[in-house]
Structures are given as structure tokens and as C-alpha cells.
Amino acid sequence: MTEAATPETPFDIERSALLEGVPHGFFGSGDGAHQFGYGGPGDPEDVRSLRLAAGHAVLPGAPLQAPHQVHSPEVVTIGTKWPDHPRDRPVADAVVTARRDIVLGIITADCGPVLFADREAGVIGAAHAGWRGAHGGVLENTVAAMEELGARRANIAAVLGPTIAQASYEVDAGFREQFTDADAQHFAEAPMREGIARWHFDLPGYILARLRLAGLTDVAALERDTYELAQRYYSYRRASGSGEPNYGRQLSAIALG
């Protein structure tokens, strides 16, 4: 389900039926108009204002809490709010909370943003799951951190947002060797280039499989390919191959209403 931009809320926001009743949204780049990540071009204050406006579109008046992401398996449980500035935010790739006055945010390009909610317990989470983070356990660690706040694994719903699709994600043997035979289902042979073997990696499928192996049964994906849907999303891979601007990020956010 997509909510079109309006003068009052200048974002195209996608939402999932699986998280109905939980304030959340997957925000695209608006054909380049919106860039939600610190660390790239542009005035950091403009980025902060954009992030704040997106957070308010999810839960009016609530500040956005998004960590400094580094492709790690680390999770931060938010008890005390922090200022949303380029520096001095916790270094992690997932956040969880039981607070009802904040919006959790994750910034991505082609990696997988996953939003979690246990409505009954009143616990939410958000994780940045690229292949490194997913492989390293960031999804399982997010679920475990939610359980420490009172969530029950059987009650947690998880939705994967816009992510690079398998057909758009070509990898080499060095990448393939990071995985075991148990993950072979997530690789499809691609044409060789320059005599080098290639595969297409199914990052969305891998993320969903890890979530199910973690014991979650309410799992869904938006099935939006960041690489192909150029007017809606920024893609690092697409930009690298086509000479587009080399930095842009979209936002995925969730709150307790």
C-alpha cells in the first residue's frame, strides 16, 4: 500500500498490511529529491530536517532515532533518547525499544531494511540487513533484544522493505565463498564475464529465510527492487554502474502508537 505525497506530507510512503495498526513507513528517494543519510553531499541540517519530517509522518511530534550503521550485527536498546546529528549516535545496525514517544529508523540503499513489531508486548525493532549484517546475525540479535524487553518470538511480525532483487545482484566467487552449501538455494548462476564465474544472489530470500529460521512466522516483504525502480529508490549498485550521484539513502521507520 502506497500513500502518495501531498503538500503537507511530501513523501511517497509504503506500508505493509502485516504491520497494520503499527505506525510505520518505507520512504523512497522521491526521484532524488529525498536523501535521508548523513555522510553524503548536502547540508547535514537539511538532512536532519528531512529525517525529522519523515519521523513526524510516522508518529507526529516524535523524534527519529537512527543509529550510525556499519554493517554489523550490533543492536541498541533505546532507553534514553539521543540527538539526531551526524556524530555521536550509537554505532549499531539495529535498534529496539518499548518507548512510545520515538520513531525507530534505519537507512538503506540496496540493503534490506526490516521492521519488527510485537503488538501485544508493545515492543518494536528496526534492522539494517545487508549480506554482511544478515550473515553475521543482526536479525537474530534484533529478535533476542526484543525478547529482553518482553516480546515473544511467536508474536513478532517482521516486514522486509525495498531491497535489491536477485536478478539485479551479481556477485563473484569471493562473495559466494562466504556462504555454505546450506545457502546454495540463494544463488543462481549468472553469465561469466571476463572468464570469471558469476552468480545472482537472492538477498531478500536470504533475509526472509533467516527470519523464519529464527522462529518468526509472520514474515512478509514489499518485493520492491531498489535497482530497477530508479524513480522511487536510490541504488548504490545502479549508481556505481551508471555514473549517477554516488550517495543517496532511503529511510524505513516504525513507532508504537
N, C-alpha and C positions, 0 to 999 in steps of 0.2 A: 504494500500500500504506500503510495507516494502522495505527500502533501505539497502542492505547488507553491512557489514563492509568492508572497504578497508584499505590498509596500510596508506593512507592519512587521512581517517576518520574511526577510529577503533570502530564504533558504528553501531549496527543494529537500524535503526531509522524508526519508523512507522509514517505515515502521514495519514490525513483524507482528502477525496475528498471535504468535506464540507468546509474545510479551504484552498482550492486550491488558490494559489496566495498569501497567507499569510505565511511568513516563520514560520515554527513550526516543532515540532517533539516530539514523545514519545519515550524516551530512556529506554531500559531494562537494566538488570543487567549483560548481557553478560555471563550467566552461572557462575556468581560470580566474574567475572573479574572487573566489574564496581560497585562502591559503591559511590553514589552521596551525601550522607548525612553526615553532621557534627554530632558529638556526639557519634559515634561508634568507633570501633577499626581502627587503621591506622593513619598515619601521616596526620594531617589537611592540610598540604601544598600539599600533594598528592591529597587529596580530592578537594582542591581549583583548582589545575591544571586540574583535570578531569572535573570539572564543567565549567571551562573556555573554555576547548577544545570543550565541548558539546555546549556551547553557541555560539562559533565561527562556529560550524557546522550548526547552525540555521541562524545566521547572522554574516558573517566574520567581525572580529575586534570589535564586540560589547561585552560589559561585561554582565555577568549574574547577575540579581537582583532577589534574592530569600529571602523571609522573614524567621524569626525564628518562626516556626509553633508550635501551642499549642492546636489545635483542637477548635479554637474559631470562632466566626462569624465576626471577625475584618478584615477590608480591608484597605490597604495602597495605596494611590495615589502617584505615584513616580514622583516627580518633580526634585529633586536633587539626583544624583547617590550616592550609598554608597559602601564602600569596601566589597568584598565578603570574610568575615572572620567568624570564628565560633562565635565570640562575637560581640556585638554592632550593630547587624542588627535589623530593626524594628520587633516587635513582632506582628504577624498577620497571617492569613491563606488565604489571597488573596491579589493580587496586580493588579493595573490597571495603565495605562499610555497612553499618546498620544505622547510620545517621540519616535523618530525613530532611536535612537542610542544605545538602550539597548535591552536585552533579558530578558523577564519575566520568572521566573522558579518556579516550585512547586515540592516538594519532597514527594514521597509516598511509601508505601509498599503495603497494601491492600486497603487503602482508595482511593476515586475517585479523580483523577486529571481532572479538567475541564478547557479547553482553550476557550476563548471568543474572538470574533472579530467583529467589525463594520467597514467594509472596507470603506464605504462611508465617515464616520466621521473620520476615522483614529484613532480609539481607540481600545485597546486590554486589556484583563484581563486573569488572571490565578488564579484558586481557588483550595484549598485542602479541599475536602468534604468527610470526614469520616461521620459516622452516627451522631456524635455529632455536627459537623460543619453544615452539611446539615439540621439537625433538628433545629439548632439554627439560621439559616438564612444566612449562609455565601454566598450562591448562589444568593439570592435576594439582599443582600448587595453589591455584586460584580456588578450586573446589575445596581443598583442605582448609584454606584460610577462611572461607565462608562457613565451613563447619565449625570452626573455632568460635564463630560469632553466633552459633545456634542454628545454622541452616542444616537441612537434611538432604543428603545426596539424592534421594528419591524424589525430592520436591523441587530440585533446581532445574529451571528451564535455561537453555543456552541457545543463542542465535548468532550465527556467523554472518558478518556483514560483507560488503563489497571486497572482493579478493581476486587476485589474478587467477584465471582459469587454466586448466591443464593445457589446453591447446595453445595457450599464449606463453607458457612457462617452459622454455627449453633449457636443459641442463646437460652437463658433461659427465664424464666418468668419475672425476674427482668428487662431484656432488653425489653421484649415485653411490659411491663407496661409503658415504656417511651413514647409510641405511643397511638394514639386514634383509635377508631373504623374506622375512615376515612382512616386509613393506613393499614387496615386489608388485603388488596389485596397484600401487600408486604411481607406477612408472609405465609409460608406453613408448615403444621405440619411435624415434624421430629420424628423418633422413640424415645421413652422415654429411658433415661439412668439413672440407679440407682434410678428408681422410680420418676424421675424428668421430667416434661414436657419440650419439646424442640421444637424449630421452626427453619426453614431456612429463613433467612432474605434476601430480594432482594435489596441490596444496589444500584446496578446500576439502577434498575427500580424506586427506590425511588428518586434517584438523577434526573433522566430524568423527572419524574412526577413533581418534584419541579421546574425544569426549565420551563416546559410547563405551570404550574400554574402561573409562574412569567411573562408570556406573550411572551415567546420565541417560535417561530415556526420552526426555522432552528436549529434542535437539532439532534445529532447523537451520537453513541457510537462505539468504536472499537470492543467491545464484546470480550475482552481478559481477561481470568480468571487468576489472579496472583497466585492463589493457585495451579491450575493444571499445568500451563505452567512453570515448575520448571527450565528449562534451559534458559528461557528468562527473568523471573521475580523473584525478591525476594518477599517472602510472610511471614509476621510476624506470621500468624496463622500456616502456614505449618512448619516454623522453630520451633515454640513453641511445636508442637506436635511430631516432628521427631528428635529433638536433633541437628538440623543444627545450624550453627553460628547464634547468636541471634541478629545480626544487619546487615542491608543492606537496601538500598533505591534506587529507580529509579527516573528519572527526566522527567518532562514534561515542555516544553518551547515554547514560542511564541514571535514574534517580528513584527514590522512594517517595511516592506521592502521599 
